[in-house]
């Protein structure tokens, strides 16, 4: 992967203060939806923060008050973004690099969620070690709604977070869930009024920085290693190819994307 200088990031902001590295998805006009380039920058930021001895805790958030992240940006002119099987596969590899960087940095990562955490934004929120949300936040998935075939460990890991039935409800029905629901289901660790969000995140950062950094790393790795077998197995097999190898040639994903861009309900009856 090409190394990106943190002072040249275009889609994210990166800063370090008082032991906390803050990574901010900086695309508020797009509800902080991310492109392959955005994901590469986030990956690099986590690699930098993970190797910086001055960083004890990492906070991932989105710019503005409307969204943590609305997931992958389907309305983008990017050769690797949602353009058929080749583009989707390439973007999946880039996202796996990002997820791996979050896990492998071994430092505590807090998702600071204010507003929408949808689709890929929800993935990022529940993949982080801890998630703190404002009471106006909204969580949910969108894959079946727009025919975006997210697959593998990032899907199944939600079972470990909220249980089988809730994971299927979140992924298969594409409903929107309030921050309070997310808290009750175990999707987030704390919910506070929006005006108190930064104070609460800072309190959690301070609590973490008062603890042994080595032991925290051991705990994070121990928990992550418990799922390594499933993750490695699912990374080896392409579930989509097993279910429908010619999916991107069927017109089903095109209908999903067009419906989203045209702000209408998709009609998937032809592919039932």
Legacy VTK file of the C-alpha trace (Angstrom):
# vtk DataFile Version 3.0
C-alpha trace
ASCII
DATASET POLYDATA
POINTS 272 float
0.000 0.000 0.000
1.262 3.475 -0.879
2.375 5.411 2.190
0.418 8.627 2.732
1.804 11.566 4.730
-0.573 12.613 7.502
-0.090 16.280 6.652
-1.332 15.598 3.125
-4.582 13.849 3.990
-7.497 15.178 1.969
-10.485 13.151 3.218
-9.653 12.890 6.902
-8.192 15.000 9.682
-5.512 13.664 12.012
-4.258 15.234 15.200
-2.674 14.159 18.469
-3.138 15.919 21.792
-2.610 14.796 25.383
-2.062 11.181 24.432
-5.141 10.902 22.213
-4.988 10.544 18.421
-8.157 11.781 16.770
-9.039 10.520 13.286
-11.914 12.451 11.734
-13.635 11.491 8.486
-13.860 14.952 6.941
-16.561 14.713 4.274
-19.542 16.294 6.080
-21.312 17.310 2.865
-21.505 13.581 2.037
-22.456 12.593 5.604
-18.852 11.443 5.919
-19.415 8.645 3.419
-16.016 7.297 2.470
-14.366 6.446 -0.826
-11.516 3.970 -1.384
-9.161 6.941 -0.996
-10.767 7.879 2.327
-10.342 4.303 3.545
-6.664 4.286 2.565
-6.128 7.497 4.526
-7.862 6.069 7.593
-5.704 2.954 7.340
-2.562 5.050 7.223
-3.733 7.136 10.178
-4.266 4.020 12.293
-0.830 2.723 11.323
0.746 6.037 12.322
-1.168 6.228 15.604
-0.391 2.615 16.408
3.351 3.198 16.110
3.405 6.588 17.880
4.598 6.151 21.480
2.908 9.415 22.431
-0.501 7.997 21.511
-2.304 6.001 24.189
-5.882 6.052 22.854
-7.354 6.550 19.369
-10.712 8.225 18.718
-12.452 7.733 15.369
-15.224 10.169 14.483
-16.895 12.115 11.694
-16.908 15.831 10.969
-20.009 17.853 11.787
-23.127 16.948 13.707
-25.105 14.991 11.105
-23.144 11.802 10.737
-20.367 9.616 12.037
-20.383 8.020 8.577
-23.043 6.978 6.078
-20.775 4.199 4.781
-19.319 3.806 1.306
-19.956 6.683 -1.094
-21.871 5.199 -4.023
-22.001 8.562 -5.813
-18.310 9.015 -6.504
-16.084 9.120 -9.579
-13.510 6.583 -8.423
-12.200 3.725 -10.513
-12.279 1.409 -7.508
-15.688 2.362 -6.136
-18.639 0.044 -6.691
-18.032 -0.404 -10.420
-18.813 -4.040 -11.045
-17.207 -7.135 -9.580
-13.611 -5.943 -10.031
-14.234 -2.597 -8.350
-16.204 -4.100 -5.476
-13.519 -6.721 -4.878
-10.777 -4.086 -4.881
-12.689 -1.892 -2.430
-13.293 -4.897 -0.175
-9.533 -5.498 -0.014
-8.966 -1.838 0.906
-11.583 -2.041 3.662
-10.061 -5.224 5.033
-6.765 -3.335 5.304
-8.579 -0.674 7.334
-10.276 -3.181 9.632
-6.948 -4.958 10.116
-5.228 -1.694 11.012
-7.868 -0.946 13.660
-7.407 -4.387 15.195
-3.642 -4.607 14.914
-2.773 -1.206 16.348
-3.563 -2.846 19.746
-4.306 0.531 21.330
-7.862 1.190 22.556
-10.002 2.657 19.773
-13.145 4.600 20.643
-15.801 5.358 18.037
-17.280 8.772 18.819
-20.662 8.671 17.080
-22.777 11.765 16.548
-25.567 11.363 13.994
-25.868 8.631 11.390
-23.751 5.480 11.586
-25.119 3.595 8.610
-23.824 0.687 6.500
-20.007 0.924 6.433
-20.257 3.595 9.113
-21.993 1.112 11.362
-19.282 -1.481 10.570
-16.624 0.953 11.749
-18.544 1.832 14.902
-19.023 -1.752 16.048
-15.526 -2.820 15.013
-13.949 -0.232 17.316
-13.172 -1.436 20.823
-15.623 0.961 22.433
-18.456 3.069 21.033
-19.847 6.221 22.629
-22.837 7.869 20.968
-24.888 11.031 21.262
-28.594 10.535 21.923
-29.404 11.800 18.426
-27.360 9.084 16.737
-28.937 6.524 14.395
-27.536 3.107 13.530
-28.329 0.628 10.783
-27.302 -1.386 7.741
-28.243 -0.877 4.094
-26.766 -3.772 2.108
-29.965 -5.606 1.051
-31.746 -2.273 0.548
-29.270 -1.134 -2.120
-28.022 -4.572 -3.247
-24.555 -4.011 -1.839
-23.158 -7.485 -1.030
-21.074 -6.914 2.083
-19.810 -10.315 3.183
-17.532 -12.252 5.447
-16.230 -11.521 8.909
-17.351 -7.905 9.137
-20.924 -9.219 8.825
-20.634 -12.222 11.124
-18.719 -10.293 13.809
-21.921 -8.439 14.642
-23.204 -11.740 16.060
-20.486 -11.484 18.713
-21.570 -7.929 19.520
-25.362 -8.238 19.733
-26.255 -11.934 19.279
-27.581 -13.922 16.334
-31.185 -12.681 16.288
-30.329 -9.001 16.637
-27.503 -9.281 14.094
-29.888 -10.769 11.547
-32.473 -8.094 12.309
-29.933 -5.305 11.815
-28.426 -6.763 8.654
-31.476 -8.261 6.950
-34.182 -5.657 7.593
-32.151 -2.439 7.117
-34.126 -0.631 9.803
-32.860 2.441 11.592
-32.149 2.062 15.296
-31.946 4.795 17.895
-28.934 5.285 20.103
-30.944 4.008 23.064
-31.843 0.820 21.171
-28.200 0.405 20.216
-27.210 0.761 23.854
-29.783 -1.781 25.024
-28.593 -4.267 22.395
-24.911 -3.845 23.238
-24.045 -2.064 19.997
-22.712 0.943 21.925
-21.203 1.337 25.388
-22.698 4.674 26.394
-25.248 7.229 25.197
-25.149 10.858 26.307
-26.730 14.139 25.203
-24.948 15.596 22.191
-23.668 18.551 24.211
-21.916 16.136 26.588
-20.421 13.805 23.965
-16.907 15.228 23.897
-16.751 15.398 27.699
-17.814 11.754 27.941
-15.303 10.628 25.310
-12.552 12.538 27.112
-13.524 10.841 30.405
-13.220 7.395 28.818
-9.875 8.363 27.270
-8.590 9.534 30.657
-9.744 6.294 32.303
-7.932 4.230 29.667
-4.742 6.282 29.882
-4.622 5.665 33.642
-4.194 1.940 32.976
-1.257 -0.202 31.886
-0.830 0.238 28.114
0.837 -3.163 27.761
-1.947 -4.991 29.587
-4.576 -3.189 27.501
-2.785 -4.395 24.371
-2.686 -7.955 25.721
-6.429 -7.815 26.429
-7.266 -6.399 23.001
-5.178 -9.030 21.225
-6.567 -11.848 23.384
-10.139 -10.904 22.523
-9.354 -10.395 18.842
-7.527 -13.725 18.606
-10.685 -15.493 19.785
-12.248 -14.718 16.391
-9.159 -15.158 14.217
-10.128 -18.638 13.021
-13.536 -17.531 11.767
-12.077 -14.396 10.211
-9.338 -16.253 8.368
-11.751 -18.877 7.111
-14.261 -16.318 5.838
-11.526 -14.221 4.241
-10.468 -17.256 2.171
-13.892 -17.898 0.694
-15.950 -15.508 -1.402
-19.500 -16.001 -0.129
-20.985 -13.966 -2.980
-19.429 -16.258 -5.595
-20.895 -19.256 -3.806
-24.369 -17.706 -3.770
-24.394 -15.916 -7.142
-21.142 -15.794 -9.102
-22.577 -13.509 -11.786
-24.250 -11.082 -9.397
-22.743 -7.904 -10.855
-23.937 -8.815 -14.346
-27.553 -9.441 -13.342
-28.697 -5.829 -13.040
-29.691 -6.305 -9.402
-26.876 -4.147 -7.944
-27.499 -1.515 -10.647
-31.144 -1.290 -9.598
-30.090 -0.912 -5.975
-27.604 1.873 -6.700
-29.931 3.729 -9.092
-32.805 3.568 -6.627
-30.604 5.026 -3.911
-29.359 7.871 -6.117
-32.883 8.566 -7.392
-34.268 8.494 -3.829
-36.877 5.828 -4.559
-37.643 2.333 -3.331
-35.759 -0.326 -5.249
-37.743 -2.944 -7.176
-35.946 -6.281 -6.828
-38.898 -8.410 -7.982
-37.091 -9.483 -11.164
-34.390 -11.218 -9.121
-36.536 -12.920 -6.493
LINES 1 273
272 0 1 2 3 4 5 6 7 8 9 10 11 12 13 14 15 16 17 18 19 20 21 22 23 24 25 26 27 28 29 30 31 32 33 34 35 36 37 38 39 40 41 42 43 44 45 46 47 48 49 50 51 52 53 54 55 56 57 58 59 60 61 62 63 64 65 66 67 68 69 70 71 72 73 74 75 76 77 78 79 80 81 82 83 84 85 86 87 88 89 90 91 92 93 94 95 96 97 98 99 100 101 102 103 104 105 106 107 108 109 110 111 112 113 114 115 116 117 118 119 120 121 122 123 124 125 126 127 128 129 130 131 132 133 134 135 136 137 138 139 140 141 142 143 144 145 146 147 148 149 150 151 152 153 154 155 156 157 158 159 160 161 162 163 164 165 166 167 168 169 170 171 172 173 174 175 176 177 178 179 180 181 182 183 184 185 186 187 188 189 190 191 192 193 194 195 196 197 198 199 200 201 202 203 204 205 206 207 208 209 210 211 212 213 214 215 216 217 218 219 220 221 222 223 224 225 226 227 228 229 230 231 232 233 234 235 236 237 238 239 240 241 242 243 244 245 246 247 248 249 250 251 252 253 254 255 256 257 258 259 260 261 262 263 264 265 266 267 268 269 270 271
